[in-house]
Amino acid sequence: MSLLSQVETALDTIRPYLEADGGNVSVEEITPEGVVKLKLLGSCGSCPMSIMTLKAGIEQAIKKSVPEVTAIEAINLTDIDDPNAVLPENLR
């Protein structure tokens, strides 16, 4: 099974939770050094809690399932202090 397939399988375990809040995630790149670069989609892309989602949910799921991964980065994290950040409806 390829590294990408393993990462996608790990992401599939948490996608229902992301989708419940109107979000999702896509794998943009896996570097030769084992860094997974993700794009946060939907409400995850504009949510001020996206750093928490990345660290507590996404990163944990991938690292637990795919030990070859050295780091996880989001290419479009929203800063918690961003005035344009928007919480999903069910978190307001």
C-alpha positions in Angstrom: 0.0 0.0 0.0 1.4 3.4 -1.0 2.1 6.1 1.6 -0.6 8.2 0.0 -3.1 5.3 0.4 -2.1 4.9 4.0 -2.6 8.6 4.7 -6.0 8.7 2.9 -7.1 5.6 5.0 -6.1 7.4 8.2 -8.0 10.5 7.1 -11.1 8.5 6.3 -11.3 7.7 10.0 -11.8 11.4 10.9 -13.5 12.7 7.8 -17.0 12.1 9.1 -16.3 14.5 12.0 -14.9 17.1 9.7 -17.8 16.7 7.3 -20.3 17.0 10.2 -19.0 20.6 10.6 -19.1 21.3 6.9 -15.4 20.7 6.3 -12.9 18.2 4.9 -9.2 17.9 4.0 -7.2 17.0 0.9 -3.7 15.7 0.6 -1.7 18.2 -1.5 1.7 16.6 -1.3 3.8 14.1 0.6 7.5 15.1 0.5 10.4 12.7 0.2 11.1 13.5 3.9 7.6 12.2 4.9 6.0 15.6 5.4 2.2 15.5 4.6 0.9 18.8 3.2 -2.8 19.2 3.6 -5.4 21.7 2.4 -8.3 22.3 4.8 -11.6 22.5 2.8 -15.0 24.0 3.4 -15.6 25.4 6.9 -12.3 23.9 8.1 -10.5 26.4 5.8 -12.0 29.4 7.5 -12.5 28.2 11.1 -10.4 29.8 13.8 -10.2 26.4 15.5 -8.5 24.8 12.5 -5.2 24.6 14.2 -6.8 22.6 17.0 -8.5 20.3 14.4 -5.1 19.8 12.7 -3.2 19.1 15.8 -5.7 17.1 17.9 -7.5 15.3 15.2 -5.8 15.1 11.8 -2.2 14.9 12.9 -2.9 12.3 15.6 -4.9 10.1 13.2 -2.2 10.1 10.5 0.8 9.6 12.9 -0.9 6.8 14.7 -1.6 4.9 11.4 1.4 5.9 9.3 4.6 6.0 11.4 6.7 6.9 8.3 5.1 10.4 8.3 7.4 12.9 10.0 5.2 16.0 10.1 1.8 17.3 9.0 1.4 20.8 7.7 -1.7 22.7 6.5 -1.1 25.0 3.6 -4.0 27.2 4.5 -4.4 27.4 8.3 -6.7 30.2 9.6 -5.2 32.1 12.6 -7.3 32.0 15.7 -7.2 35.9 15.8 -8.1 36.3 12.1 -11.0 38.8 11.9 -12.3 36.9 8.8 -12.4 33.6 10.6 -15.8 31.9 10.8 -17.0 29.2 13.1 -19.2 26.5 11.6 -23.0 27.0 12.5 -23.1 24.2 15.1 -20.1 25.7 17.0 -21.4 29.2 17.3 
